[in-house]
Amino acid sequence: MAKVAKESPFAPARLPVLPPIQGVRFATAEAGIRYSNRTDLLVAVMDEGTAAAGVLTQSKTCSAPVLWCRRSLKHGMARVLVVNSGNANAFTGMKGRAAVEATAEAAAAAVGCKDRDIYIASTGVIGEPLDAAKFTDLLGDLAAKAVPDAFEPAARAIMTTDTYPKLATRTARIGDTDVTINGFCKGAGMIAPDMATMLCFIFTDAAISAGALQDLLDEHVKTTFNSMTIDGDTSTSDTCLIFATGAAETRGQKPVTKAKSKRLKDFSDALCDLMRDLAIQVAKDGEGISKFVTFTVDGAESEAAARKIALSCANSPILKTAIAGEDPNWGRVVMAVGKSGEAADRDQLAIWFGDHCVARNGERAEEYEETAVAKYMKNSEITIRIDAGVGDKSATVWTCDLTHDYVSINADYRS
Amino acid sequence: MAKVAKESPFAPARLPVLPPIQGVRFATAEAGIRYSNRTDLLVAVMDEGTAAAGVLTQSKTCSAPVLWCRRSLKHGMARVLVVNSGNANAFTGMKGRAAVEATAEAAAAAVGCKDRDIYIASTGVIGEPLDAAKFTDLLGDLAAKAVPDAFEPAARAIMTTDTYPKLATRTARIGDTDVTINGFCKGAGMIAPDMATMLCFIFTDAAISAGALQDLLDEHVKTTFNSMTIDGDTSTSDTCLIFATGAAETRGQKPVTKAKSKRLKDFSDALCDLMRDLAIQVAKDGEGISKFVTFTVDGAESEAAARKIALSCANSPILKTAIAGEDPNWGRVVMAVGKSGEAADRDQLAIWFGDHCVARNGERAEEYEETAVAKYMKNSEITIRIDAGVGDKSATVWTCDLTHDYVSINADYRS
């Protein structure tokens, strides 16, 4: 049994309310896959003509549902999304493939579509065969009773050990038409053994082609989900899917087929903002979190280099533990910049903790005063800025600290 | 002040005794650089004609002594090595350069040699100016009173928060002559803030050219020091130097100038064995260690790929905490293999914990029995073997687990 983690100090006091999206309906169920007395199955039914795009884990040991989605995405259209929590259906061999195929077959029969219109995601234990028979019989009934106004229960059904559901909504204007973008995701709550999955599902009523959606998602995932880390461990199941029902066309929106179209500018910005919001919500629910940490790198040779330096800091155990200890240990920032392998001018490097400049021109800043910076470290949100001194490109990465609770959550499972 | 860490459970009951090496003498002193009541300065004086080779940190923010050694190594000859503990002289700008130059000047004057025959290493706090005046006056006296039979005090003087000195000795035969190889190092005891330095010094009386020594060191560092990790954090000061006095020539050893010479085979094997011994000693003194862990990867496409997969496991916080918790969590091994980015056949992958096969052909092994494997996890030394299923190359990496003590050591500095 998974232990119940204490709620993240960053859990929102109030969840955002997501309006319905025309052309999408949700239903959830308690299928008893691993958990008792909670929902663990989500079905989203989408109207015909819904375009789909997605970004999937780069893991070489990816799960059976990831391989399935990769195939469906080639086609780029969607009718049903099925998500279960409690079992990742990863590293399950032929049995895993069979479970995915049985799920797709039942989902396609439920709405009368082809297999290739089905998308599947699973999150939970790795290596345990998933018994799809526990829920394939339920899919027909769920598809029939699905309702539009159910984003919060949908977000709750996919949680594993997240301490709160992660929801966000935005509106954007395409031409003269207002469209809605809703998203929810689950994060890096790896309390029970093997939980290690970031799943994100985004829905919009905009009429945008699968190709354009894919280009937007590829662009924005870099500065949002791929700029967030808990412990640097990449899951076998990471999945981010976006579905566009095109219902806004009935309200006069002319369909868009190119990501670079000027008409998509506002939508693109809103989508990026929503994805950033969700990514930050995931970081703020990181295992054992006591502090939310933002690393901003300026003055790098390229945006990719800036991101690599920021991630090198955000994934450094020794720096993250120092932050947990409220220690303004900027020497460890120097170390993490140095080990990133990216260009940085040792003699131009500058570092700020909040507004406090701690190092400049490759050495401790003249005005550095440990007491003031130590006081800053007592804040629950910490921002560390680095100027690499070699260019003019920037990147930002979000993470949490590394605490005793992280070790307890991940090590003391059997105690 | 640094906290005193409890001794590693792997501290040796008895330290190895290292015989003198003809042509090398040591002296140590209490220079009061940061610590009180302990030695923190080491001077090694070598006879004229001593060849030198070295491998230095790849960090872009490397320390002033590392830059100095890089210059001296071009020349390839050595007379004096000066090492201080307590201050890393890293990220100290122009002041750092000046401190290194003052040290080299004083050391050169002490034995009457050129600057370029001097090697310097510093370990300790990053970012604090090093006051070389605290010890430059001592160097003349130390050089004069240096003695050959002092490897243990030498190893103790360079310790920061290591819980035991790390020493090793080997003999090898070159032609008909027996030669000795001695080495000592300090490790990843990062208890006070910023301590993060691996320093290793190896001495031999063999007559081998600097070029051949460099080739041997480059080759063996891959499978020894670069196959060992505590937390994946690369220091600004990592330094491994080897010095060959050539004194064995007086006993009939014909000098060797090519690493590939057949006459060096036995020496090369002994050197590699000594370096592996020292690397394992460092891992066994990792911060907060409760278990020593060996990852062996077979069936990889190349040796480099095998090492990358093994390091991906050895640096995974979530896998290392599971090991600390005695949880045979092989799903996290699957994750770490997948995130390495190296080729692995998901459907051929096999994993063993000790002699217990837990996964085979891409899924849980039929004979897997959790009770037996959980019992195995109670051992203090854990071996995890992975077959990537795509080739016939192997690599081994050593590490420790990630424990509450690691967090305490690195986070609770100010508490």
Interface residues (C-beta under 8 A of the other chain):
Chain A: T57 Q58 S59 K60 T61 C62 A90 F91 T92 G93 M94 K95 G96 V125 I126 G127 E128 P129 M190 P193 D194 A196 D231 G232 D233 T234 S235 T236 N315 S316 P317 I318 L319 T321 A322 A324 G325 E326 D327 N329 W330 G331 R332 V334 M335 A336 V337 G338 K339 S340 G341 E342 A343 A344 R346 D347 L349 A359 N361 G362 E363 R364 A374 L402 T403 H404 Y406 V407 S408 N410 A411 D412 Y413 R414 S415
Chain B: T57 Q58 S59 K60 T61 C62 A90 F91 T92 G93 M94 K95 G96 V125 I126 G127 E128 P129 M190 P193 D194 A196 D231 G232 D233 T234 S235 T236 N315 S316 P317 I318 L319 T321 A322 A324 G325 E326 D327 N329 W330 G331 R332 V334 M335 A336 V337 G338 K339 S340 G341 E342 A343 A344 R346 D347 L349 A359 N361 G362 E363 R364 A374 L402 T403 H404 Y406 V407 S408 N410 A411 D412 Y413 R414 S415
